[in-house]
């Protein structure tokens, strides 16, 4: 049975949105578009589902790019003996997405963000990436001052 016919193997809407957000962030890192909004419009219109399905992904992308300096500083502060420029672009996109959620999206439990990042790394990156990503996110998680398993009210 394929994921198309088996609901148990169909990713949740939020997971699908995170996949799309991670893919856009990867594309954005490799080739910064001149016009972000237009680039996002074209990207999300080319996805499998109608564009409005990806509203959560668009929020994540805009948030990541808006908070990029803070996110990248968090990554750099936890990558001892590893040059930022050497981080695989896929791993960087996954880390940026997860750290944005950890630091700025209090409506998402931190454990959910970490688990989603690990799942993305299993699908889109190398086997070693899972440990690398988990190690960095674990360090970021220890600096949070909120419950790890529940969302926080704004």
Steps between C-alpha positions, in 0.01 A plus 500: 500500500633846417467815700247624243255229600598436860394781734745372764791581266366836386689787664299738714421840346750668734772248411432559130526874566832454680631299204402778262646768731827309532519457123440870443761596761749269327422657163521849653842426654640367174368786286357806676213630285477870431136510607418270793122532484484423127741210537291354781180543298645308205651232723180429693283512189717221353440268797267198493221667694332836439705796623269577793591158640848637567409801715686350799808441283495860382480621861800284587705619203427868563579455868827318433620762257388786724684351801793360301772686688381373840449147366843484338665631818330220693631243251852646506512506878437124512726381220838486668784393270273516198498793258151635430577499127563124515149416620315318223237730349225246565601473865520878524144534368375239750686667788376846411142380483517314832687775684253759375221288648689446825583865554205684346197271472377445852182348357704194400635269772881484477498120495278509190743733322797277586322180397392659172858612429630148567235356266597750229867407540419129469319565173709772340851473640775254583492256794764705687288813467241370742755496784644840400156665483380334819815610685457864406124503569556328835737783601251766387223318688689523829495881473123524468299627794173331413344153521646261245194285441226759473423816311494829685214745486599834347 
